[in-house]
Structure formats: structure tokens, C-alpha cells
Amino acid sequence: MDVLGRYDENHPITHRPRVRPRPQILVGLLLVASAFPFRLSLGGSLGSFSVFDIMVVISVVPYALVLARYGRLPSGPRPMLWLVVGLTLLQVVSLSWTRSLESTLTQIASSVEAVVVFLLVRGFLRDAPAGQIFSWLARWAYLLLIPAALLWLRVPGFLPPPELKETSGDYISYFVRLSHPFLGRSNNLATLLVLLVIPLFVWAWQQRSRRAGVAGLVALCALVLTFSRGVTTAFVASIVVYFVVDSRVARKIMTKIVVGAGAVVLASIAVVLFNDDSRQYLPDRLSTANLTLRSELFDTGLREISDSPLIGIGGGVGEAVHNSYLQQFVYFGVIGGTLAMVLFVRAAMCWFINEPSGPARQMRRAVGVTVVALLLTLLSEPSYEGTLLKPIIWCGFGLLSAAVSSLEIATLLDGACGAGQSVMKGRH
């Protein structure tokens, strides 16, 4: 590769020409747009769109050039692609029976954008070394937290949605728990942060990377400061899963987490001491009122399923029941909901195969545990149904799968070089 990032040789594994130049700057712009997705109104009944949506559209043409150069989609765990494409197809099919055409079309548009974003990130990073991809992940952690910090500082332009009254509980909650002014309250931010913690810690351990370790610690502190019970519980449960699938690496990572626990405790104390809203309203998180509300929403979902048990009421239709899996049965009935569950399970299991070995397998399992953490989060959160949040979640999945693919290719290259050297020694 020359100083401009151009490749003259073919890829050593696929023997296809490499793209020149690699448009990784578009990945950076996508990540910036995902952290600062300012919304622009079209006026009237046309609704609005975000800066992130604009960046996705702009990136499609360069991606088409990348795809034309390679002639095929980037490699990677196919069940992840089947998940996002399969759910999109279910939504399209539900157009034939939906109770709200507008709601279903909005959900389809969001799902199509998620497919595109996943392919964009995978395509733009298909030749990138793993270190570069983890640099993007670390930067993304900081980018996501900048608007959250500006929100707590009450900087104009980074305040909660203007349609909320300043005296309402929804408005105040933005300042009680670490939230994002554009992505929503704390649960949405926590859903994205949980994608970053374990992979960054594993990379820091593998490469002795202080930058990755600091970014992972910052993401962990921020995750705790969201005070999201559902996401935090899912994260803890995923650590238990980690000990089952890779106890050696899990012990190393837990050591880092325990060492960082002091920073987490200090950050939490600082928030309680210096944030009046947190000090006043945070004890309400210990009440059972929210659990009662979730139970009522669950009952509402069951009633909607009973109204149309076989085919559901249509994608994106109905009240959010704060359980993304139950939501699939509301949307698509028993038939489509069961198919959706199969897709979710396959997306989690595909990361725990035994090949290749070494750092690639370690990272693959770390990403698998991260995917499990997010899927467990969906048991108590409607985050996956957010029209803006869903494509951004798949942006994170794209980064993680690209990192694993890069490590796997490096492992194959090391094996090929080792075999070649053995053959040459045998000839001599």
C-alpha cells in the first residue's frame, strides 16, 4: 500500500483487485453522523430526516463502486445479514394485512436503511487492518458521549426534544440519567455502549493497547451512568455467558473491569453529588412503579397477539411493549414471530464456532458475547424498533463483524505464510 492508501496487488486470499483508494473516511463520517444525527424537518406531512440518513444516501454511490470492484458482498457471519434482511422481508409481507400502512412503511424504510448501513460499513472496511477498525470503535465511544455531555451542560441545540414540557418527567429524566439529545433517553444510549465495552477490553488485552483500554473504561463508566437496569442486567448476564464460552479471556477482562470499578464508582458518586436532578430523582429508580408499567405493557402485547394470533397486526403497528421479541409476535403473529426468533438465535450462535484459532477466535467469541448482551437487552427494551436507533445499531454490528473478519484473514495469511515456509524448507 502506498501513502495514499492505494493497492496495486490482488488480495492474497480472494485474488481479487483491492479497492483504491479505500473510502474509509466515509466510515468516519457515518460515525460522526450517528453521534450527531440532527433532524431536519421537511415541513407539513412530509416528516423529517436526520443527518445520518443523508450520510447513508451519500455513501451508497461509493459503495456501489466498491461492490463493482469486488464483484461480491464482503465475507462475514451470514446469519447477521439474514437477521436484518429477514425481518425486513417480514415487514414487507405484512403490508398485505397491516392495520396502519404509514407505520409499516416507516418501519420498512428504517429496516432497509439498517441493511444498507451494515453493508456499507462492511464494504468500506473489508481490507482494513483490525487495529484501524478498533480505532474507529474507540473514537465512536467518545463521539457518542460528546452530545450526552453537552446535554448535561444544557448547551443550546443539545437539549431534549422541544415537544417535551420542561416540567414533565420525560424531560427531567434526560438530566437524571446519562442520555443522548438525539437518540433518546438513557436506555438507547446504553444499548449502543454495550456494543463497545467487551470488544475494546479484549483488544486492549490482546495488543497491550492503552487507548483501547481507556476507551473501553470510558464506555463502561458511561454505561453505568445511564442507570439503565435492563441493559446493565443484560451486560452482567453476558459476562456469565463469557465465562462459559471462554473462561480464560473472561478472567482477563474481568480483571480490567474490576480495576476500572473504582473509576465507575467515583464517576457515579460525582454525578450524584454535582447533578441536582440525579440526586433528587435517582432514588425513584429503586421503586417498583416502572416494573408495574412494564407488566401492563406486556399484557397489552398479549392482548394484541390474541386479536390476530396467526399473522399479527403489521410491522411497526401498535404500542411499544418494551420487549422486542414479544413485539415481533405482535407485528407478525405466531408464524412470523417464530421465524424472527429463529433468526435472532442464529445471529447469536454463529459467533461461537471453533475456527479459526488464536486471537481471531478470542475476538469472535468476545463479539458473540456482545451480541448476546444486546439481544438480552431487547428483552426489556424496545430499542430495536427505533427508526433511527436500529440503523445505528447495525452500524455497530458492521464495525464488529469487520474487525473479526480482519483478524480471521490475518490468521489465514499467517497460516499460509507458515505453510509456504515449511514447503520451501522441505525442498531444500
KOLTORKOL-672215 format. One record per residue (C-alpha): residue number from 1; residue in one letter; z, y, x. Coordinates in nm, 2 decimals, always signed. Layout:
REM residues N
ZASE_NUM_A_Z_Y_X
...
This chain:
REM residues 428
ZASE_1_M_+0.00_+0.00_+0.00
ZASE_2_D_-0.08_+0.34_+0.14
ZASE_3_V_+0.12_+0.66_+0.10
ZASE_4_L_-0.05_+0.74_-0.24
ZASE_5_G_+0.07_+0.41_-0.38
ZASE_6_R_-0.28_+0.26_-0.38
ZASE_7_Y_-0.36_-0.11_-0.32
ZASE_8_D_-0.68_-0.24_-0.16
ZASE_9_E_-0.59_-0.61_-0.17
ZASE_10_N_-0.56_-0.85_-0.45
ZASE_11_H_-0.23_-0.96_-0.60
ZASE_12_P_-0.11_-1.26_-0.38
ZASE_13_I_-0.02_-1.47_-0.68
ZASE_14_T_-0.27_-1.38_-0.95
ZASE_15_H_-0.55_-1.29_-0.71
ZASE_16_R_-0.64_-1.00_-0.94
ZASE_17_P_-0.70_-0.65_-0.81
ZASE_18_R_-0.39_-0.43_-0.82
ZASE_19_V_-0.40_-0.10_-1.01
ZASE_20_R_-0.44_+0.21_-0.81
ZASE_21_P_-0.26_+0.43_-0.84
ZASE_22_R_+0.03_+0.28_-1.02
ZASE_23_P_+0.12_+0.52_-1.31
ZASE_24_Q_+0.50_+0.47_-1.27
ZASE_25_I_+0.55_+0.84_-1.33
ZASE_26_L_+0.48_+0.77_-1.69
ZASE_27_V_+0.78_+0.53_-1.70
ZASE_28_G_+0.99_+0.82_-1.57
ZASE_29_L_+0.85_+1.05_-1.84
ZASE_30_L_+0.92_+0.78_-2.11
ZASE_31_L_+1.28_+0.75_-1.99
ZASE_32_V_+1.33_+1.13_-1.99
ZASE_33_A_+1.18_+1.15_-2.34
ZASE_34_S_+1.40_+0.86_-2.46
ZASE_35_A_+1.71_+1.05_-2.34
ZASE_36_F_+1.59_+1.38_-2.48
ZASE_37_P_+1.40_+1.29_-2.80
ZASE_38_F_+1.39_+1.63_-2.96
ZASE_39_R_+1.25_+1.61_-3.31
ZASE_40_L_+0.96_+1.83_-3.42
ZASE_41_S_+0.91_+1.89_-3.79
ZASE_42_L_+0.56_+1.89_-3.94
ZASE_43_G_+0.68_+2.06_-4.25
ZASE_44_G_+0.66_+1.97_-4.61
ZASE_45_S_+0.63_+1.60_-4.69
ZASE_46_L_+0.48_+1.51_-4.35
ZASE_47_G_+0.82_+1.45_-4.20
ZASE_48_S_+0.88_+1.48_-3.83
ZASE_49_F_+0.83_+1.31_-3.50
ZASE_50_S_+1.01_+1.31_-3.16
ZASE_51_V_+0.91_+1.40_-2.81
ZASE_52_F_+0.95_+1.03_-2.73
ZASE_53_D_+0.68_+0.94_-2.99
ZASE_54_I_+0.45_+1.19_-2.83
ZASE_55_M_+0.51_+1.04_-2.48
ZASE_56_V_+0.43_+0.70_-2.61
ZASE_57_V_+0.10_+0.81_-2.76
ZASE_58_I_+0.01_+0.99_-2.43
ZASE_59_S_+0.08_+0.67_-2.23
ZASE_60_V_-0.14_+0.45_-2.44
ZASE_61_V_-0.47_+0.56_-2.26
ZASE_62_P_-0.34_+0.50_-1.91
ZASE_63_Y_-0.20_+0.16_-2.02
ZASE_64_A_-0.54_+0.07_-2.16
ZASE_65_L_-0.69_+0.13_-1.81
ZASE_66_V_-0.42_-0.08_-1.65
ZASE_67_L_-0.48_-0.36_-1.91
ZASE_68_A_-0.86_-0.34_-1.84
ZASE_69_R_-0.80_-0.36_-1.47
ZASE_70_Y_-0.59_-0.68_-1.50
ZASE_71_G_-0.76_-0.84_-1.80
ZASE_72_R_-0.44_-0.98_-1.95
ZASE_73_L_-0.09_-0.89_-2.05
ZASE_74_P_+0.19_-0.89_-1.79
ZASE_75_S_+0.38_-1.21_-1.74
ZASE_76_G_+0.74_-1.25_-1.87
ZASE_77_P_+0.95_-1.42_-2.13
ZASE_78_R_+0.71_-1.46_-2.42
ZASE_79_P_+0.99_-1.51_-2.68
ZASE_80_M_+1.09_-1.15_-2.63
ZASE_81_L_+0.74_-1.04_-2.72
ZASE_82_W_+0.73_-1.29_-3.01
ZASE_83_L_+1.05_-1.14_-3.15
ZASE_84_V_+0.93_-0.78_-3.17
ZASE_85_V_+0.58_-0.89_-3.29
ZASE_86_G_+0.71_-1.15_-3.53
ZASE_87_L_+0.95_-0.90_-3.70
ZASE_88_T_+0.67_-0.65_-3.72
ZASE_89_L_+0.44_-0.91_-3.89
ZASE_90_L_+0.71_-0.99_-4.14
ZASE_91_Q_+0.73_-0.62_-4.23
ZASE_92_V_+0.36_-0.61_-4.28
ZASE_93_V_+0.36_-0.91_-4.50
ZASE_94_S_+0.64_-0.76_-4.71
ZASE_95_L_+0.41_-0.48_-4.81
ZASE_96_S_+0.29_-0.71_-5.08
ZASE_97_W_+0.63_-0.72_-5.26
ZASE_98_T_+0.82_-0.42_-5.12
ZASE_99_R_+1.02_-0.20_-5.36
ZASE_100_S_+0.95_+0.11_-5.15
ZASE_101_L_+0.61_+0.14_-4.99
ZASE_102_E_+0.72_+0.45_-4.80
ZASE_103_S_+1.03_+0.29_-4.65
ZASE_104_T_+0.84_-0.02_-4.54
ZASE_105_L_+0.56_+0.18_-4.38
ZASE_106_T_+0.81_+0.38_-4.19
ZASE_107_Q_+0.97_+0.06_-4.06
ZASE_108_I_+0.64_-0.08_-3.96
ZASE_109_A_+0.55_+0.23_-3.77
ZASE_110_S_+0.88_+0.21_-3.58
ZASE_111_S_+0.82_-0.16_-3.50
ZASE_112_V_+0.47_-0.11_-3.38
ZASE_113_E_+0.60_+0.16_-3.16
ZASE_114_A_+0.86_-0.08_-3.02
ZASE_115_V_+0.58_-0.33_-2.94
ZASE_116_V_+0.38_-0.06_-2.77
ZASE_117_V_+0.67_+0.07_-2.57
ZASE_118_F_+0.77_-0.28_-2.44
ZASE_119_L_+0.41_-0.35_-2.33
ZASE_120_L_+0.38_+0.00_-2.17
ZASE_121_V_+0.69_-0.04_-1.96
ZASE_122_R_+0.60_-0.40_-1.86
ZASE_123_G_+0.24_-0.30_-1.78
ZASE_124_F_+0.33_+0.01_-1.57
ZASE_125_L_+0.59_-0.18_-1.37
ZASE_126_R_+0.41_-0.51_-1.32
ZASE_127_D_+0.36_-0.46_-0.95
ZASE_128_A_+0.68_-0.26_-0.88
ZASE_129_P_+0.94_-0.40_-0.65
ZASE_130_A_+1.28_-0.48_-0.81
ZASE_131_G_+1.46_-0.21_-0.62
ZASE_132_Q_+1.24_+0.05_-0.77
ZASE_133_I_+1.29_-0.08_-1.12
ZASE_134_F_+1.67_-0.07_-1.07
ZASE_135_S_+1.64_+0.28_-0.95
ZASE_136_W_+1.48_+0.36_-1.29
ZASE_137_L_+1.77_+0.18_-1.47
ZASE_138_A_+2.03_+0.38_-1.28
ZASE_139_R_+1.85_+0.71_-1.35
ZASE_140_W_+1.82_+0.61_-1.72
ZASE_141_A_+2.20_+0.57_-1.74
ZASE_142_Y_+2.25_+0.93_-1.61
ZASE_143_L_+1.97_+1.07_-1.83
ZASE_144_L_+2.13_+0.92_-2.15
ZASE_145_L_+2.46_+1.07_-2.07
ZASE_146_I_+2.34_+1.43_-2.00
ZASE_147_P_+2.28_+1.51_-2.37
ZASE_148_A_+2.61_+1.34_-2.46
ZASE_149_A_+2.80_+1.57_-2.21
ZASE_150_L_+2.62_+1.88_-2.34
ZASE_151_L_+2.71_+1.78_-2.69
ZASE_152_W_+3.08_+1.77_-2.60
ZASE_153_L_+3.04_+2.11_-2.43
ZASE_154_R_+2.89_+2.23_-2.76
ZASE_155_V_+2.58_+2.37_-2.59
ZASE_156_P_+2.34_+2.51_-2.85
ZASE_157_G_+2.05_+2.27_-2.91
ZASE_158_F_+2.26_+1.97_-2.83
ZASE_159_L_+2.49_+1.98_-3.14
ZASE_160_P_+2.50_+1.72_-3.42
ZASE_161_P_+2.22_+1.72_-3.68
ZASE_162_P_+2.22_+2.06_-3.87
ZASE_163_E_+2.22_+1.89_-4.21
ZASE_164_L_+2.58_+1.78_-4.15
ZASE_165_K_+2.86_+2.02_-4.25
ZASE_166_E_+3.09_+2.12_-3.96
ZASE_167_T_+3.39_+2.02_-4.16
ZASE_168_S_+3.26_+1.67_-4.25
ZASE_169_G_+3.39_+1.36_-4.09
ZASE_170_D_+3.04_+1.26_-3.98
ZASE_171_Y_+3.01_+1.59_-3.79
ZASE_172_I_+3.35_+1.57_-3.63
ZASE_173_S_+3.30_+1.21_-3.52
ZASE_174_Y_+3.03_+1.33_-3.27
ZASE_175_F_+3.31_+1.50_-3.08
ZASE_176_V_+3.58_+1.24_-3.12
ZASE_177_R_+3.38_+0.96_-2.95
ZASE_178_L_+3.11_+0.99_-2.69
ZASE_179_S_+2.79_+1.03_-2.89
ZASE_180_H_+2.43_+1.14_-2.85
ZASE_181_P_+2.30_+1.45_-3.03
ZASE_182_F_+1.95_+1.30_-3.09
ZASE_183_L_+2.01_+0.92_-3.10
ZASE_184_G_+2.31_+0.94_-3.33
ZASE_185_R_+2.68_+0.87_-3.32
ZASE_186_S_+2.87_+0.66_-3.06
ZASE_187_N_+2.75_+0.32_-3.17
ZASE_188_N_+2.39_+0.40_-3.10
ZASE_189_L_+2.46_+0.53_-2.75
ZASE_190_A_+2.69_+0.23_-2.68
ZASE_191_T_+2.41_-0.01_-2.78
ZASE_192_L_+2.18_+0.13_-2.51
ZASE_193_L_+2.46_+0.15_-2.25
ZASE_194_V_+2.54_-0.22_-2.29
ZASE_195_L_+2.19_-0.30_-2.16
ZASE_196_L_+2.27_-0.14_-1.83
ZASE_197_V_+2.62_-0.24_-1.71
ZASE_198_I_+2.59_-0.61_-1.61
ZASE_199_P_+2.24_-0.59_-1.45
ZASE_200_L_+2.33_-0.28_-1.24
ZASE_201_F_+2.65_-0.45_-1.12
ZASE_202_V_+2.47_-0.77_-1.03
ZASE_203_W_+2.20_-0.58_-0.84
ZASE_204_A_+2.48_-0.38_-0.66
ZASE_205_W_+2.64_-0.71_-0.56
ZASE_206_Q_+2.31_-0.87_-0.45
ZASE_207_Q_+2.18_-0.58_-0.25
ZASE_208_R_+2.51_-0.41_-0.15
ZASE_209_S_+2.37_-0.11_-0.34
ZASE_210_R_+2.63_+0.16_-0.38
ZASE_211_R_+2.40_+0.36_-0.60
ZASE_212_A_+2.36_+0.08_-0.85
ZASE_213_G_+2.73_+0.01_-0.84
ZASE_214_V_+2.82_+0.37_-0.92
ZASE_215_A_+2.56_+0.39_-1.20
ZASE_216_G_+2.70_+0.06_-1.35
ZASE_217_L_+3.05_+0.20_-1.33
ZASE_218_V_+2.94_+0.53_-1.50
ZASE_219_A_+2.77_+0.33_-1.77
ZASE_220_L_+3.08_+0.12_-1.82
ZASE_221_C_+3.31_+0.42_-1.84
ZASE_222_A_+3.07_+0.58_-2.09
ZASE_223_L_+3.06_+0.26_-2.30
ZASE_224_V_+3.44_+0.26_-2.32
ZASE_225_L_+3.44_+0.63_-2.42
ZASE_226_T_+3.22_+0.56_-2.72
ZASE_227_F_+3.52_+0.38_-2.86
ZASE_228_S_+3.27_+0.15_-3.04
ZASE_229_R_+3.47_-0.15_-3.15
ZASE_230_G_+3.17_-0.36_-3.23
ZASE_231_V_+2.98_-0.30_-2.91
ZASE_232_T_+3.29_-0.33_-2.69
ZASE_233_T_+3.38_-0.66_-2.85
ZASE_234_A_+3.03_-0.79_-2.80
ZASE_235_F_+3.04_-0.69_-2.44
ZASE_236_V_+3.37_-0.87_-2.38
ZASE_237_A_+3.23_-1.18_-2.56
ZASE_238_S_+2.92_-1.17_-2.34
ZASE_239_I_+3.14_-1.18_-2.03
ZASE_240_V_+3.29_-1.50_-2.16
ZASE_241_V_+2.93_-1.63_-2.20
ZASE_242_Y_+2.86_-1.52_-1.84
ZASE_243_F_+3.14_-1.74_-1.71
ZASE_244_V_+2.99_-2.03_-1.89
ZASE_245_V_+2.63_-1.99_-1.76
ZASE_246_D_+2.70_-1.86_-1.41
ZASE_247_S_+3.07_-1.86_-1.32
ZASE_248_R_+3.02_-1.77_-0.95
ZASE_249_V_+2.83_-1.45_-1.02
ZASE_250_A_+3.05_-1.37_-1.32
ZASE_251_R_+3.36_-1.38_-1.10
ZASE_252_K_+3.20_-1.13_-0.85
ZASE_253_I_+3.10_-0.90_-1.13
ZASE_254_M_+3.45_-0.92_-1.30
ZASE_255_T_+3.59_-0.82_-0.96
ZASE_256_K_+3.38_-0.50_-0.97
ZASE_257_I_+3.48_-0.44_-1.33
ZASE_258_V_+3.85_-0.48_-1.26
ZASE_259_V_+3.82_-0.25_-0.96
ZASE_260_G_+3.65_+0.00_-1.19
ZASE_261_A_+3.90_-0.04_-1.46
ZASE_262_G_+4.11_+0.24_-1.30
ZASE_263_A_+3.83_+0.48_-1.34
ZASE_264_V_+3.78_+0.38_-1.70
ZASE_265_V_+4.15_+0.43_-1.78
ZASE_266_L_+4.15_+0.77_-1.61
ZASE_267_A_+3.84_+0.88_-1.80
ZASE_268_S_+3.99_+0.77_-2.13
ZASE_269_I_+4.32_+0.95_-2.06
ZASE_270_A_+4.13_+1.26_-1.96
ZASE_271_V_+3.93_+1.25_-2.29
ZASE_272_V_+4.25_+1.21_-2.50
ZASE_273_L_+4.42_+1.49_-2.31
ZASE_274_F_+4.15_+1.75_-2.29
ZASE_275_N_+3.95_+1.67_-2.61
ZASE_276_D_+4.13_+1.81_-2.91
ZASE_277_D_+3.91_+1.62_-3.16
ZASE_278_S_+3.97_+1.29_-2.98
ZASE_279_R_+4.34_+1.34_-2.96
ZASE_280_Q_+4.36_+1.43_-3.33
ZASE_281_Y_+4.13_+1.18_-3.49
ZASE_282_L_+4.10_+0.89_-3.25
ZASE_283_P_+4.41_+0.71_-3.39
ZASE_284_D_+4.21_+0.67_-3.71
ZASE_285_R_+4.01_+0.41_-3.53
ZASE_286_L_+4.31_+0.18_-3.55
ZASE_287_S_+4.31_+0.18_-3.93
ZASE_288_T_+4.15_-0.09_-4.14
ZASE_289_A_+3.96_+0.16_-4.36
ZASE_290_N_+3.64_+0.11_-4.17
ZASE_291_L_+3.67_-0.27_-4.18
ZASE_292_T_+3.71_-0.24_-4.56
ZASE_293_L_+3.39_-0.03_-4.58
ZASE_294_R_+3.20_-0.29_-4.37
ZASE_295_S_+3.32_-0.57_-4.60
ZASE_296_E_+3.19_-0.37_-4.90
ZASE_297_L_+2.86_-0.32_-4.74
ZASE_298_F_+2.84_-0.69_-4.66
ZASE_299_D_+2.90_-0.77_-5.03
ZASE_300_T_+2.63_-0.52_-5.12
ZASE_301_G_+2.39_-0.70_-4.89
ZASE_302_L_+2.47_-1.04_-5.05
ZASE_303_R_+2.41_-0.89_-5.40
ZASE_304_E_+2.07_-0.76_-5.29
ZASE_305_I_+1.98_-1.10_-5.15
ZASE_306_S_+2.08_-1.26_-5.48
ZASE_307_D_+1.84_-1.02_-5.66
ZASE_308_S_+1.54_-1.16_-5.46
ZASE_309_P_+1.66_-1.46_-5.26
ZASE_310_L_+1.32_-1.61_-5.15
ZASE_311_I_+1.12_-1.31_-5.03
ZASE_312_G_+1.36_-1.02_-5.02
ZASE_313_I_+1.31_-0.66_-5.13
ZASE_314_G_+1.07_-0.55_-4.84
ZASE_315_G_+1.11_-0.43_-4.48
ZASE_316_G_+1.32_-0.11_-4.44
ZASE_317_V_+1.42_-0.11_-4.81
ZASE_318_G_+1.78_-0.08_-4.93
ZASE_319_E_+2.11_+0.03_-4.79
ZASE_320_A_+2.21_-0.04_-4.43
ZASE_321_V_+2.46_-0.32_-4.44
ZASE_322_H_+2.58_-0.28_-4.08
ZASE_323_N_+2.47_-0.63_-3.99
ZASE_324_S_+2.12_-0.65_-3.86
ZASE_325_Y_+2.10_-1.03_-3.93
ZASE_326_L_+2.21_-1.00_-4.29
ZASE_327_Q_+1.96_-0.71_-4.31
ZASE_328_Q_+1.67_-0.94_-4.23
ZASE_329_F_+1.77_-1.16_-4.52
ZASE_330_V_+1.79_-0.85_-4.74
ZASE_331_Y_+1.44_-0.75_-4.63
ZASE_332_F_+1.26_-1.08_-4.62
ZASE_333_G_+1.47_-1.33_-4.82
ZASE_334_V_+1.58_-1.67_-4.71
ZASE_335_I_+1.23_-1.77_-4.59
ZASE_336_G_+1.16_-1.46_-4.37
ZASE_337_G_+1.52_-1.42_-4.27
ZASE_338_T_+1.54_-1.77_-4.14
ZASE_339_L_+1.23_-1.72_-3.94
ZASE_340_A_+1.38_-1.39_-3.80
ZASE_341_M_+1.69_-1.58_-3.69
ZASE_342_V_+1.48_-1.84_-3.50
ZASE_343_L_+1.30_-1.55_-3.32
ZASE_344_F_+1.64_-1.39_-3.22
ZASE_345_V_+1.78_-1.72_-3.09
ZASE_346_R_+1.47_-1.80_-2.89
ZASE_347_A_+1.48_-1.45_-2.74
ZASE_348_A_+1.83_-1.51_-2.62
ZASE_349_M_+1.78_-1.87_-2.49
ZASE_350_C_+1.46_-1.80_-2.29
ZASE_351_W_+1.66_-1.63_-2.01
ZASE_352_F_+1.87_-1.93_-1.93
ZASE_353_I_+1.61_-2.17_-1.77
ZASE_354_N_+1.70_-2.30_-1.43
ZASE_355_E_+1.39_-2.18_-1.24
ZASE_356_P_+1.34_-2.01_-1.01
ZASE_357_S_+1.65_-2.03_-0.79
ZASE_358_G_+1.84_-1.78_-0.59
ZASE_359_P_+1.87_-1.41_-0.67
ZASE_360_A_+1.59_-1.44_-0.93
ZASE_361_R_+1.79_-1.70_-1.13
ZASE_362_Q_+2.11_-1.49_-1.10
ZASE_363_M_+1.94_-1.18_-1.23
ZASE_364_R_+1.76_-1.38_-1.51
ZASE_365_R_+2.10_-1.51_-1.63
ZASE_366_A_+2.25_-1.16_-1.60
ZASE_367_V_+1.98_-1.02_-1.82
ZASE_368_G_+2.02_-1.31_-2.06
ZASE_369_V_+2.39_-1.23_-2.09
ZASE_370_T_+2.29_-0.87_-2.15
ZASE_371_V_+2.05_-0.97_-2.43
ZASE_372_V_+2.33_-1.18_-2.58
ZASE_373_A_+2.56_-0.88_-2.57
ZASE_374_L_+2.31_-0.67_-2.76
ZASE_375_L_+2.24_-0.95_-3.01
ZASE_376_L_+2.62_-0.99_-3.07
ZASE_377_T_+2.63_-0.61_-3.12
ZASE_378_L_+2.39_-0.64_-3.41
ZASE_379_L_+2.65_-0.85_-3.60
ZASE_380_S_+2.84_-0.53_-3.67
ZASE_381_E_+2.58_-0.25_-3.62
ZASE_382_P_+2.25_-0.15_-3.79
ZASE_383_S_+2.12_-0.01_-3.46
ZASE_384_Y_+1.81_-0.23_-3.45
ZASE_385_E_+1.69_-0.08_-3.78
ZASE_386_G_+1.70_+0.28_-3.65
ZASE_387_T_+1.34_+0.41_-3.65
ZASE_388_L_+1.39_+0.59_-3.32
ZASE_389_L_+1.65_+0.37_-3.16
ZASE_390_K_+1.45_+0.05_-3.20
ZASE_391_P_+1.16_+0.15_-2.97
ZASE_392_I_+1.41_+0.29_-2.71
ZASE_393_I_+1.60_-0.05_-2.72
ZASE_394_W_+1.27_-0.22_-2.64
ZASE_395_C_+1.21_+0.03_-2.36
ZASE_396_G_+1.53_-0.11_-2.21
ZASE_397_F_+1.42_-0.47_-2.26
ZASE_398_G_+1.09_-0.38_-2.09
ZASE_399_L_+1.27_-0.25_-1.78
ZASE_400_L_+1.50_-0.55_-1.76
ZASE_401_S_+1.22_-0.81_-1.80
ZASE_402_A_+1.01_-0.62_-1.55
ZASE_403_A_+1.29_-0.64_-1.30
ZASE_404_V_+1.33_-1.02_-1.35
ZASE_405_S_+0.96_-1.07_-1.32
ZASE_406_S_+0.95_-0.88_-0.99
ZASE_407_L_+1.23_-1.09_-0.85
ZASE_408_E_+1.06_-1.41_-0.96
ZASE_409_I_+0.73_-1.30_-0.79
ZASE_410_A_+0.92_-1.22_-0.47
ZASE_411_T_+1.08_-1.57_-0.49
ZASE_412_L_+0.73_-1.73_-0.53
ZASE_413_L_+0.60_-1.52_-0.24
ZASE_414_D_+0.89_-1.63_-0.01
ZASE_415_G_+0.83_-1.99_-0.11
ZASE_416_A_+0.45_-1.96_-0.04
ZASE_417_C_+0.51_-1.80_+0.30
ZASE_418_G_+0.77_-2.06_+0.39
ZASE_419_A_+0.52_-2.34_+0.29
ZASE_420_G_+0.24_-2.18_+0.49
ZASE_421_Q_+0.45_-2.15_+0.80
ZASE_422_S_+0.55_-2.52_+0.76
ZASE_423_V_+0.18_-2.62_+0.74
ZASE_424_M_+0.09_-2.42_+1.05
ZASE_425_K_+0.38_-2.58_+1.24
ZASE_426_G_+0.26_-2.92_+1.13
ZASE_427_R_-0.09_-2.85_+1.26
ZASE_428_H_+0.04_-2.75_+1.60
